[in-house]
Amino acid sequence: MTLAHFPGRDPFRMAAWQAPRGMRGWLTDDSSLTARIRSRCGRFSLQLVRQGKGCVLPDELAALGVQRHGALWQREVLLVADGEPVVFARSLVAATTIPAAWHLLHGLGGRPLAAVLFDDPRVRRSALEAARLDARDFRWHRAVQALGQPALPALWARRSAFRRHGVPLLVTEIFLPAIRNLNP
């Protein structure tokens, strides 16, 4: 899989080869992350953290091709393997595009987004981008908050845009420390 990275201040400008060897496979595998985690644990679950309108960063707006803030819908979840959260995922889409291109998101509830993204032949995925997020990044704070922990080390993340009928949905997956408990 080809990895892209952004120039400038976007934290997703790093190349995956800069990650520790044990993280590289997680950052570069373009198959369903949910399916990969499920295959490496005995019990998988998804915990819905938040769904609705919320704060969006400038680099996320750029990745979505949105010029100004507008109404953006977001969904944040924890992917849990054998009782341990291993990934904090954040999905963003322009709210006005949900009825036309991403109407399937409304009924998702606690089900993984992967069911929509990887089972629909009309969905196309961009190149994966890698980042190392720390306390200077809002997404790092959202992951820490979702875990209910006071602090975490810097966390590796990946993101890509999925397009359905030409409309982008940005998915960012932040790997939590417990991901190390699963074989890469």
N, CA and C of each residue as an Amber inpcrd file, in Angstrom:
protein
   552
   0.8460000  -1.1840000   0.0000000   0.0000000   0.0000000   0.0000000
   0.8810000   1.2330000   0.0000000   0.5650000   2.2000000  -0.8260000
   1.2870000   3.4520000  -0.8710000   0.7990000   4.3560000   0.2430000
   1.7260000   4.9610000   0.9450000   1.3780000   5.9060000   2.0030000
   1.6790000   7.3100000   1.5130000   0.7600000   8.2000000   1.7530000
   0.9560000   9.6020000   1.4080000   1.2230000  10.3730000   2.6860000
   1.7360000  11.5620000   2.5620000   1.8470000  12.4240000   3.7290000
   1.6990000  13.8670000   3.2970000   1.2070000  14.6790000   4.2170000
   0.9220000  16.0760000   3.9240000   2.1360000  16.9390000   4.2340000
   2.3650000  18.0070000   3.4750000   3.4160000  18.9570000   3.8130000
   2.9140000  19.9270000   4.8850000   3.8280000  20.7080000   5.4320000
   3.4180000  21.7850000   6.3390000   3.1280000  21.3200000   7.7430000
   2.0960000  21.9040000   8.3480000   1.8210000  21.6980000   9.7610000
   0.9400000  20.4870000  10.0500000   0.4960000  19.8310000   9.0600000
  -0.3580000  18.6660000   9.2530000   0.4510000  17.5450000   9.9170000
  -0.0210000  17.0060000  11.0540000   0.7410000  15.9420000  11.7110000
   0.7980000  14.6540000  10.8960000  -0.0590000  14.5210000   9.9060000
  -0.0830000  13.3110000   9.0900000   0.9230000  13.4010000   7.9480000
   2.0520000  14.0410000   8.2060000   3.0880000  14.1840000   7.1920000
   4.1970000  13.1370000   7.3540000   4.0940000  12.3070000   8.3690000
   5.1390000  11.3230000   8.6380000   4.9830000  10.0970000   7.7390000
   6.0810000   9.4550000   7.5030000   6.0410000   8.1950000   6.7600000
   5.9750000   7.0420000   7.7590000   5.2720000   5.9960000   7.4030000
   5.0850000   4.8610000   8.3110000   6.4000000   4.1790000   8.6650000
   7.4070000   4.2730000   7.7930000   8.6750000   3.6180000   8.1030000
   9.3450000   4.2490000   9.3080000   8.9150000   5.4450000   9.7180000
   9.4720000   6.0930000  10.9030000   8.9070000   5.4870000  12.1870000
   7.8680000   4.7050000  12.0680000   7.2340000   4.0730000  13.2320000
   8.0640000   2.8790000  13.6970000   7.9170000   2.4980000  14.9640000
   8.5870000   1.2790000  15.4290000   8.1360000   0.0840000  14.5800000
   9.0110000  -0.8770000  14.4260000   8.7460000  -2.0310000  13.5600000
   7.4010000  -2.6940000  13.8720000   7.0440000  -2.8380000  15.1350000
   5.7910000  -3.4840000  15.5130000   4.5440000  -2.7170000  15.1080000
   4.6840000  -1.4310000  14.8090000   3.5370000  -0.6030000  14.4090000
   3.3640000  -0.5180000  12.9010000   4.4130000  -0.7690000  12.1540000
   4.3720000  -0.5420000  10.7010000   3.2670000  -1.3220000  10.0030000
   3.0750000  -2.5690000  10.3780000   2.0210000  -3.3760000   9.7580000
   0.6380000  -2.7990000  10.0050000   0.4160000  -2.3060000  11.2200000
  -0.8760000  -1.6960000  11.5440000  -1.0920000  -0.4220000  10.7340000
  -0.0360000   0.3310000  10.5070000  -0.1520000   1.6070000   9.7960000
  -0.3020000   1.4470000   8.2860000   0.1900000   0.3520000   7.7390000
   0.2350000   0.2270000   6.2760000  -0.7560000  -0.7590000   5.6680000
  -1.3680000  -1.6040000   6.4610000  -2.3100000  -2.5940000   5.9290000
  -3.6030000  -1.8900000   5.5250000  -3.9530000  -1.9600000   4.2510000
  -5.1400000  -1.2290000   3.7760000  -6.4220000  -2.0600000   3.8120000
  -6.3710000  -3.2280000   4.4330000  -7.6080000  -3.9980000   4.5970000
  -8.3790000  -3.4480000   5.8000000  -9.4820000  -4.0580000   6.1240000
 -10.3110000  -3.6140000   7.2430000  -9.5660000  -3.7930000   8.5630000
  -9.3600000  -2.6930000   9.2890000  -8.7070000  -2.7590000  10.5910000
  -9.5630000  -3.5650000  11.5690000 -10.8660000  -3.3850000  11.5010000
 -11.7750000  -4.1400000  12.3660000 -11.5990000  -5.6450000  12.1470000
 -11.5650000  -6.0760000  10.8980000 -11.3950000  -7.5040000  10.5910000
 -10.0440000  -8.0110000  11.0850000  -9.0240000  -7.1990000  10.9350000
  -7.6820000  -7.6050000  11.3770000  -7.6370000  -7.7750000  12.8930000
  -8.2460000  -6.8460000  13.6140000  -8.2800000  -6.9550000  15.0800000
  -9.0980000  -8.1720000  15.4930000 -10.2530000  -8.3520000  14.8600000
 -11.1030000  -9.5180000  15.1810000 -10.3550000 -10.8350000  15.0120000
  -9.5120000 -10.9070000  13.9940000  -8.7790000 -12.1510000  13.7290000
  -7.6760000 -12.4070000  14.7530000  -7.3600000 -11.4200000  15.5710000
  -6.2690000 -11.5430000  16.5330000  -6.7320000 -11.5450000  17.9890000
  -8.0390000 -11.6230000  18.1900000  -8.5380000 -11.6400000  19.5720000
  -9.6850000 -12.6350000  19.6900000 -10.0190000 -12.9740000  20.9170000
 -11.1220000 -13.8930000  21.1430000 -12.4670000 -13.1940000  21.1900000
 -12.4680000 -11.9590000  21.6690000 -13.7160000 -11.2110000  21.8460000
 -13.5100000  -9.7790000  21.3490000 -14.3100000  -9.3650000  20.3810000
 -14.2300000  -8.0080000  19.8270000 -15.5200000  -7.2640000  20.1350000
 -15.3910000  -5.9870000  20.4590000 -16.5760000  -5.1370000  20.6150000
 -16.2310000  -3.7190000  20.1870000 -17.2640000  -2.9540000  19.9790000
 -17.1220000  -1.5540000  19.5980000 -17.8960000  -0.7250000  20.6140000
 -17.2640000   0.3190000  21.1140000 -17.9100000   1.2140000  22.0730000
 -18.0880000   2.5810000  21.4170000 -19.3310000   2.9920000  21.2420000
 -19.6170000   4.3070000  20.6770000 -19.3020000   5.3600000  21.7330000
 -18.3920000   6.2740000  21.4150000 -17.9760000   7.3270000  22.3430000
 -18.8040000   8.5790000  22.1180000 -18.9360000   8.9600000  20.8480000
 -19.6450000  10.1930000  20.5240000 -20.0910000  10.1600000  19.0780000
 -21.2430000  10.7530000  18.8290000 -21.7530000  10.8750000  17.4640000
 -22.5370000  12.1740000  17.3680000 -22.2710000  12.9580000  16.3440000
 -22.9640000  14.2270000  16.1420000 -22.0080000  15.2870000  15.6310000
 -22.4050000  16.5420000  15.7470000 -21.5420000  17.6440000  15.3130000
 -20.4640000  17.8840000  16.3580000 -19.2900000  18.3440000  15.9010000
 -18.2080000  18.5720000  16.8460000 -17.0470000  19.3270000  16.2370000
 -15.9880000  19.4640000  17.0230000 -14.7860000  20.2010000  16.6400000
 -14.0390000  19.4700000  15.5200000 -13.6290000  20.2290000  14.5250000
 -12.8880000  19.6750000  13.3960000 -11.6370000  20.5230000  13.1940000
 -10.5190000  19.8870000  12.9350000  -9.2420000  20.5700000  12.7690000
  -9.0270000  21.0090000  11.3240000  -8.1910000  22.0450000  11.1230000
  -7.9260000  22.5210000   9.7600000  -7.4030000  21.4330000   8.8200000
  -6.5270000  20.5540000   9.3140000  -6.0130000  19.5040000   8.4210000
  -7.1070000  18.5060000   8.0500000  -8.1000000  18.3330000   8.9250000
  -9.2250000  17.4530000   8.6090000 -10.1210000  18.0980000   7.5540000
 -10.3420000  19.4100000   7.6820000 -11.1190000  20.1290000   6.6630000
 -10.4400000  20.0060000   5.3040000  -9.1090000  20.1770000   5.2980000
  -8.3600000  20.0670000   4.0410000  -8.4730000  18.6590000   3.4580000
  -8.3790000  17.6470000   4.3050000  -8.4790000  16.2610000   3.8330000
  -9.8580000  15.9570000   3.2610000 -10.8770000  16.6300000   3.7970000
 -12.2420000  16.4580000   3.2860000 -12.5220000  17.3510000   2.0810000
 -11.6280000  18.3120000   1.8230000 -11.8500000  19.2520000   0.7300000
 -12.9100000  20.2820000   1.0620000 -13.0870000  20.5570000   2.3570000
 -14.0870000  21.5210000   2.8180000 -13.3800000  22.8340000   3.1210000
 -13.9020000  23.9300000   2.5960000 -13.2610000  25.2290000   2.7560000
 -13.4690000  25.8490000   4.1310000 -14.6690000  25.7130000   4.6650000
 -14.9360000  26.3110000   5.9740000 -15.6610000  25.3020000   6.8370000
 -15.7670000  25.6380000   8.0920000 -16.2480000  24.6960000   9.0970000
 -17.5850000  24.0460000   8.7430000 -18.6200000  24.8150000   8.5050000
 -19.9150000  24.2410000   8.1450000 -20.3860000  23.1780000   9.1240000
 -21.3850000  22.4410000   8.7300000 -21.9360000  21.3820000   9.5730000
 -21.2390000  20.0650000   9.2480000 -20.3840000  19.6220000  10.1350000
 -19.6710000  18.3650000   9.9480000 -20.1270000  17.3560000  10.9910000
 -20.4180000  16.1590000  10.5250000 -20.8650000  15.0760000  11.3900000
 -19.6520000  14.2390000  11.7560000 -19.5690000  13.8510000  13.0130000
 -18.4600000  13.0050000  13.4260000 -18.9520000  11.8430000  14.2740000
 -18.1760000  10.7790000  14.2170000 -18.4550000   9.5800000  15.0150000
 -17.1270000   9.1350000  15.6040000 -17.0980000   8.9610000  16.9080000
 -15.8940000   8.5030000  17.5870000 -16.2150000   7.1990000  18.3170000
 -15.3380000   6.2120000  18.1470000 -15.5570000   4.8960000  18.7510000
 -14.2450000   4.3430000  19.3010000 -14.3730000   3.3810000  20.1910000
 -13.2400000   2.5830000  20.6440000 -13.4210000   1.1740000  20.0970000
 -12.3790000   0.6250000  19.4950000 -12.3620000  -0.7730000  19.0940000
 -11.7220000  -1.5360000  20.2490000 -12.4240000  -2.5400000  20.7450000
 -12.0230000  -3.2360000  21.9670000 -11.7450000  -4.7080000  21.6590000
 -10.5550000  -5.1710000  22.0410000 -10.1500000  -6.5660000  21.8390000
  -9.9470000  -7.2240000  23.1980000 -10.7010000  -8.2690000  23.4580000
 -10.5980000  -9.0000000  24.7250000 -10.6870000  -8.0710000  25.9350000
 -11.6000000  -7.1120000  25.8620000 -11.8490000  -6.2000000  26.9750000
 -10.9320000  -4.9960000  27.0560000  -9.9440000  -4.8950000  26.1710000
  -8.9880000  -3.7810000  26.1790000  -9.1820000  -2.8950000  24.9570000
  -9.4150000  -1.5870000  25.1310000  -9.4740000  -0.6920000  23.9700000
  -8.1180000  -0.6730000  23.2600000  -8.1350000  -0.9170000  21.9520000
  -6.8920000  -0.9590000  21.1780000  -6.8070000   0.1390000  20.1200000
  -7.9440000   0.7000000  19.7250000  -7.9710000   1.7630000  18.7130000
  -9.0670000   2.7620000  19.0590000  -8.7360000   4.0440000  18.9390000
  -9.7270000   5.1150000  18.9980000  -9.9030000   5.5840000  17.5600000
 -11.1120000   5.5070000  17.0290000 -11.3640000   5.8820000  15.6330000
 -12.2960000   7.0800000  15.5680000 -12.0100000   7.9580000  14.6270000
 -12.7680000   9.1960000  14.4390000 -13.1180000   9.3080000  12.9640000
 -14.4040000   9.4270000  12.6640000 -14.8750000   9.5370000  11.2790000
 -15.5760000  10.8710000  11.1050000 -15.3090000  11.5430000   9.9850000
 -15.8810000  12.8580000   9.7050000 -16.4480000  12.9110000   8.2990000
 -17.5990000  13.5780000   8.1670000 -18.2090000  13.7770000   6.8550000
 -19.0440000  15.0570000   6.9190000 -19.1470000  15.7560000   5.8020000
 -20.0150000  16.9380000   5.7490000 -21.4570000  16.4860000   5.9680000
 -22.1330000  17.0850000   6.9380000 -23.4890000  16.6600000   7.3090000
 -24.4580000  16.7290000   6.1360000 -24.2730000  17.6860000   5.2460000
 -25.1950000  17.8390000   4.1140000 -25.0870000  16.6930000   3.1180000
 -23.9880000  15.9300000   3.1750000 -23.7980000  14.8310000   2.2200000
 -24.3230000  13.4980000   2.7390000 -24.7060000  13.4300000   3.9960000
 -25.1640000  12.1590000   4.5690000 -26.3960000  11.6160000   3.8520000
 -27.4300000  12.4270000   3.6140000 -28.6210000  11.8660000   2.9520000
 -28.3260000  11.2790000   1.5700000 -27.4510000  11.9100000   0.8120000
 -27.1970000  11.4590000  -0.5550000 -26.1900000  10.3090000  -0.6250000
 -25.0160000  10.4980000  -0.0360000 -23.9350000   9.5300000  -0.2260000
 -23.6920000   8.5980000   0.9550000 -23.9090000   9.0740000   2.1480000
 -23.5510000   8.2910000   3.3280000 -24.7430000   8.0380000   4.2470000
 -25.9320000   7.8660000   3.6910000 -27.1400000   7.6510000   4.4980000
 -27.0410000   6.4010000   5.3800000 -26.1740000   5.4700000   5.0140000
 -26.0020000   4.2410000   5.7870000 -25.4460000   4.5070000   7.1830000
 -24.8540000   5.6810000   7.3890000 -24.2430000   5.9910000   8.6760000
 -25.2690000   6.1960000   9.7790000 -26.4570000   6.6560000   9.4220000
 -27.4660000   6.9520000  10.4430000 -27.8700000   5.7350000  11.2540000
 -27.9750000   4.5930000  10.6410000 -28.4260000   3.4050000  11.3570000
 -27.3030000   2.5450000  11.9030000 -26.0820000   3.0420000  11.8920000
 -24.9230000   2.2480000  12.2770000 -24.9000000   1.9110000  13.7700000
 -25.2180000   2.8740000  14.6090000 -25.2210000   2.6380000  16.0540000
 -23.8930000   2.1020000  16.5360000 -23.9140000   0.9530000  17.1960000
 -22.7090000   0.3510000  17.7360000 -22.0310000  -0.6360000  16.8070000
 -22.4610000  -0.6730000  15.5500000 -21.8190000  -1.5710000  14.5810000
 -20.5940000  -0.8960000  13.9700000 -19.5840000  -1.6790000  13.5910000
 -18.3890000  -1.1040000  12.9760000 -18.6780000  -0.4630000  11.6140000
 -18.0180000   0.6280000  11.3450000 -18.1170000   1.3290000  10.0700000
 -17.5670000   0.4700000   8.9260000 -16.6630000  -0.4410000   9.2530000
 -16.0550000  -1.3050000   8.2290000 -17.0970000  -2.0490000   7.4080000
 -18.2160000  -2.3960000   8.0270000 -19.2760000  -3.1110000   7.2990000
 -19.7890000  -2.2890000   6.1240000 -19.8410000  -0.9900000   6.2840000
 -20.2950000  -0.0970000   5.2120000 -19.1710000   0.1350000   4.2050000
 -17.9690000   0.3760000   4.6940000 -16.8650000   0.7770000   3.8230000
 -16.3210000  -0.3480000   2.9510000 -16.1830000  -1.5280000   3.4900000
 -15.5230000  -2.6020000   2.7530000 -16.4870000  -3.5290000   2.0230000
 -17.7750000  -3.4140000   2.2960000 -18.7570000  -4.2660000   1.6160000
 -19.4420000  -3.5770000   0.4380000 -19.2010000  -2.2990000   0.2520000
 -19.8500000  -1.5300000  -0.8100000 -18.8610000  -1.3060000  -1.9520000
 -19.0920000  -1.8880000  -3.1240000 -18.1510000  -1.7370000  -4.2410000
 -18.0480000  -0.3070000  -4.7680000 -18.9770000   0.5670000  -4.3860000
 -18.9250000   1.9650000  -4.8350000 -17.9790000   2.8160000  -3.9960000
 -17.4820000   2.2740000  -2.9090000 -16.5920000   3.0180000  -2.0150000
 -15.1470000   2.8510000  -2.4750000 -14.4460000   3.9690000  -2.6040000
 -13.0310000   3.9970000  -2.9890000 -12.2340000   4.6250000  -1.8520000
 -11.0380000   4.0900000  -1.6230000 -10.2050000   4.5580000  -0.5180000
  -8.9680000   5.2730000  -1.0330000  -8.6040000   6.3720000  -0.3620000
  -7.3720000   7.0890000  -0.6910000  -6.1800000   6.3590000  -0.0710000
  -4.9960000   6.8640000  -0.3430000  -3.7880000   6.3180000   0.2780000
  -3.8380000   6.5540000   1.7880000  -3.2190000   5.6560000   2.5250000
  -3.1140000   5.8230000   3.9720000  -2.0640000   6.8790000   4.2910000
  -2.3140000   7.6280000   5.3540000  -1.3740000   8.6320000   5.8510000
  -1.0590000   8.2830000   7.3020000   0.1890000   8.4850000   7.7100000
   0.6020000   8.1400000   9.0680000   0.9700000   9.3850000   9.8550000
   0.7950000   9.3050000  11.1820000   1.1580000  10.4130000  12.0720000
   1.4980000   9.8700000  13.4490000   2.2760000  10.6340000  14.1670000
   2.5490000  10.3650000  15.5820000   1.9480000  11.5400000  16.3410000
   0.8770000  11.2790000  17.0800000   0.1300000  12.3340000  17.7650000
   0.5190000  12.3840000  19.2360000   0.6380000  13.6110000  19.7510000
   0.9630000  13.7770000  21.1660000   0.0450000  14.8210000  21.7830000
   0.3910000  15.2970000  22.9650000  -0.4740000  16.2050000  23.7290000
  -0.7460000  17.5260000  23.0170000  -0.0270000  17.8350000  21.9590000
  -0.2930000  19.0640000  21.1940000  -1.4460000  18.8990000  20.2130000
  -1.9440000  17.6770000  20.0710000  -2.9780000  17.4010000  19.0710000
  -4.3250000  17.1090000  19.7340000  -5.3810000  17.7340000  19.2280000
  -6.7400000  17.5550000  19.7460000  -7.1740000  16.0920000  19.7150000
  -6.8040000  15.3720000  18.6580000  -7.2090000  13.9660000  18.5270000
  -6.5910000  13.1000000  19.6250000  -5.3530000  13.4070000  20.0090000
  -4.7120000  12.7080000  21.1150000  -5.5390000  12.9110000  22.3850000
  -5.9620000  14.1460000  22.6210000  -6.7810000  14.4490000  23.8040000
  -8.1110000  13.7030000  23.7600000  -8.7190000  13.5910000  22.5920000
  -9.9840000  12.8480000  22.4690000  -9.7630000  11.3670000  22.8140000
  -8.6450000  10.7970000  22.3640000  -8.3460000   9.3940000  22.6760000
  -8.1290000   9.2060000  24.1760000  -7.3640000  10.0990000  24.7910000
  -7.1090000  10.0400000  26.2360000  -8.4270000  10.1530000  26.9990000
  -9.2560000  11.0840000  26.5720000 -10.5560000  11.2960000  27.2140000
 -11.4460000  10.0540000  27.0710000 -11.4540000   9.4510000  25.9000000
 -12.2790000   8.2590000  25.6680000 -11.8430000   7.0940000  26.5550000
 -10.5460000   7.0030000  26.8100000 -10.0260000   5.9430000  27.6700000
 -10.2240000   6.2520000  29.1500000 -10.4410000   7.5300000  29.4650000
 -10.5860000   7.9180000  30.8660000  -9.2740000   7.8750000  31.6230000
  -8.1700000   8.0870000  30.9090000  -6.8520000   8.0920000  31.5410000
  -6.3210000   9.5130000  31.5860000  -5.4980000   9.8270000  32.5990000
  -4.9830000  11.1870000  32.7030000  -4.0000000  11.5440000  31.5910000
  -3.2590000  10.5630000  31.0950000  -2.2850000  10.8430000  30.0360000
  -1.8590000   9.5400000  29.3690000  -1.3680000   9.6830000  28.1700000
  -0.8270000   8.5630000  27.4080000   0.4440000   9.0510000  26.7280000
   1.3130000   8.1390000  26.3020000   2.4620000   8.5670000  25.5020000
   1.9790000   9.0200000  24.1220000   2.9070000   9.4780000  23.3070000
   2.5550000   9.7940000  21.9210000   1.9930000   8.5300000  21.2720000
   1.0100000   8.7080000  20.3990000   0.3070000   7.5790000  19.7900000
   0.4300000   7.6260000  18.2710000   0.6300000   6.4810000  17.6610000
   0.6550000   6.3920000  16.2060000  -0.7660000   6.3340000  15.6730000
  -0.9570000   6.9480000  14.5260000  -2.2860000   6.9980000  13.9120000
  -2.1440000   6.8730000  12.4030000  -3.2460000   6.5150000  11.7850000
  -3.3160000   6.5140000  10.3230000  -4.6710000   7.0830000   9.9360000
  -4.7550000   7.5830000   8.7210000  -6.0450000   8.0570000   8.2350000
  -6.1090000   7.8790000   6.7280000  -7.3450000   7.8580000   6.2450000
  -7.5960000   7.8330000   4.8080000  -9.0060000   8.3390000   4.5710000
  -9.2460000   8.7590000   3.3470000 -10.5810000   9.2260000   2.9640000
 -11.2330000   8.1440000   2.1120000 -12.4600000   7.8400000   2.4400000
 -13.2690000   6.9120000   1.6530000 -14.2590000   7.7560000   0.8620000
 -14.4150000   7.4570000  -0.4200000 -15.3510000   8.2150000  -1.2580000
 -16.4660000   7.3040000  -1.7380000 -17.6730000   7.8110000  -1.5910000
 -18.8600000   7.1200000  -2.1120000 -19.6260000   8.1580000  -2.9040000
 -19.8850000   7.8930000  -4.1590000 -20.5150000   8.8630000  -5.0650000
 -19.7310000  10.1790000  -5.0700000 -18.4080000  10.0930000  -4.9370000
 -17.5400000  11.2630000  -4.9660000 -17.4860000  12.0640000  -3.6780000
 -18.1930000  11.6320000  -2.6510000 -18.2580000  12.3750000  -1.3870000
 -17.3140000  11.7330000  -0.3680000 -16.3650000  12.5250000   0.2070000
 -15.3920000  11.9470000   1.1290000 -15.9020000  11.7710000   2.5570000
 -15.4440000  10.6970000   3.1590000 -15.6220000  10.4000000   4.5770000
 -14.2130000  10.1490000   5.1060000 -13.7640000  10.9670000   6.0450000
 -12.4080000  10.8560000   6.5800000 -12.4150000   9.9610000   7.8180000
 -11.5610000   8.9480000   7.8160000 -11.4560000   8.0270000   8.9510000
 -10.0320000   8.0930000   9.5020000  -9.9270000   8.4410000  10.7840000
  -8.6480000   8.4720000  11.4910000  -8.6750000   7.3810000  12.5530000
  -7.6430000   6.5540000  12.5710000  -7.5450000   5.4530000  13.5280000
  -6.2840000   5.6520000  14.3650000  -6.4740000   5.8310000  15.6690000
  -5.3740000   6.0830000  16.5970000  -5.1220000   4.8030000  17.3900000
  -3.9040000   4.3170000  17.3180000  -3.5480000   3.0560000  17.9640000
  -3.1850000   3.2990000  19.4230000  -3.9260000   2.6550000  20.3050000
  -3.7340000   2.7970000  21.7430000  -2.6710000   1.8080000  22.2260000
  -2.0730000   2.0370000  23.4050000  -0.9800000   1.1660000  23.8650000
  -1.3090000  -0.3270000  23.8650000  -2.5460000  -0.7140000  24.1300000
  -2.9110000  -2.1380000  24.1910000  -2.8470000  -2.8350000  22.8320000
  -2.6730000  -2.0940000  21.7430000  -2.5550000  -2.7240000  20.4230000
  -1.3350000  -3.6500000  20.4030000  -0.3570000  -3.3550000  21.2420000
   0.8630000  -4.1800000  21.3000000   0.5740000  -5.6050000  21.7770000
  -0.5770000  -5.7900000  22.4350000  -0.9470000  -7.1230000  22.9170000
  -1.4320000  -8.0340000  21.7920000  -1.7040000  -7.4630000  20.6270000
  -2.1540000  -8.2430000  19.4720000  -0.9770000  -8.4450000  18.5350000
  -0.8730000  -9.6060000  17.9360000   0.2000000  -9.8410000  16.9700000
  -0.0130000  -8.9470000  15.7620000   1.0450000  -8.2780000  15.2840000
   0.8840000  -7.4330000  14.0900000   0.6180000  -8.2790000  12.8910000
